[in-house]
Amino acid sequence: MGYSYRDAGVDIQAGNEVVERIKPAVARTHRLGVLGGLGGFGGLFKLDLQKYPDPVLVSGTDGVGTKLRLAFQMNRHDSIGQDAVAMCVNDILVQGAEPLFFLDYLAVGKVEPGRVAEVIGGVAQGCEMAGCALIGGETAEMPGFYAEDEYDIAGFSVGVVNRDQLIDGSKIQAGDVLIGLPSTGLHSNGYSLARKVFEQHSLEEVFPELGEPLGEALLRPTKIYVKSILPLLLEGEILGMAHITGGGLTENIPRVLPKGLGVRIDISAWERPPIFSLLQRLGDVEWSEMYRTFNMGIGFVLIVRPEDEGIMRQRLSDLGESSFVIGSVVSGEGVTY
């Protein structure tokens, strides 16, 4: 008898088992607009043209990066999917878009139904937190390309905003205020440097300043800001937003500023999570490098007029979101601390 696909390392039955396992998690992400279910060649979504009569679709795609290595080392796969969702939905939120749906791509060396279901369960949880639907995805078994216990995950999200409510930063001017929303830690950026700094330390090591195992602090999932920001967008008071990802505060805030403007940031305005100070100390990393690599405790930034700062922070507080005034817009270009 000749070879089968299973002999070559691809188990179709295991893939079918994964689909059955993830159906309940996917069902929890269902929202108005979703048509059909899993199993089609394409995910279907009907746009609400009464809510969005002049719609602009906004899309974003990303992965998780080398943070995955920590998930492998710790054999923890239940939150890494949230990272994949967060990196996409937070990006499209910056332009004022409501995330509508998400699709994931998971490539594995070997389909282990339990582990794959954990990963996709994290994706579904992230979608619930963002209020978007998980309407499809792909799990590709690639023996000989990935090790049997390794995988990579990426995805993309599509959102919508009415054209006249797009946030493009064009109204920002000198004197406007920066409001920072706290991160949960490193989120999903800078892990190549972080892993280099911590490579001689066990992920089970408990540093006094952390009060928890190192691995727990490093694997904490990326925060999703959608439900804290969407209720504020209709007021028209947000002039610009930035998702603080790769490049940190130094590189991401200027992306939303008109030409000729920069920002001055007061780094004493918020308390950095201890993982950042520990990383800087152990790696003897220059502070300038820290601020252009990591979020340093600020995961999302709003820019508003000075007279709107108080009410904006009160609304954030009412939604259960902490915030800090972290600086202001100034003439010139770049970021100063």
ABEGO torsion letter per residue (X at the ends): XBBBAAAAGBBAAAAAAAAAAAAAAAAAABBBGBBEBBGBABBBBBBBAAABABBBBBBBBBBAEAAAAAAAAAGBAAAAAAAAAAAAAAAAAAAGBBBABBBBBBBBABBBAAAAAAAAAAAAAAAAAAGBBBAEEBBBBBBGABBAABBBBBBBBBBBBBAAABBAGAABBBGBBBBBBBBAEAEABGAAAAAAAAAABBAABBBAAAGBBAAAAAABBBBBAAAAAAAAAAAGABABBBBBBBGEAAAAAAAABBBGBBBBBBAAABBBBAAAAAAAAAAGBBAAAAAAABAGGBABBBBBBAAAAAAAAAAAAAAGBBBBBAEBBBBEBEBBX
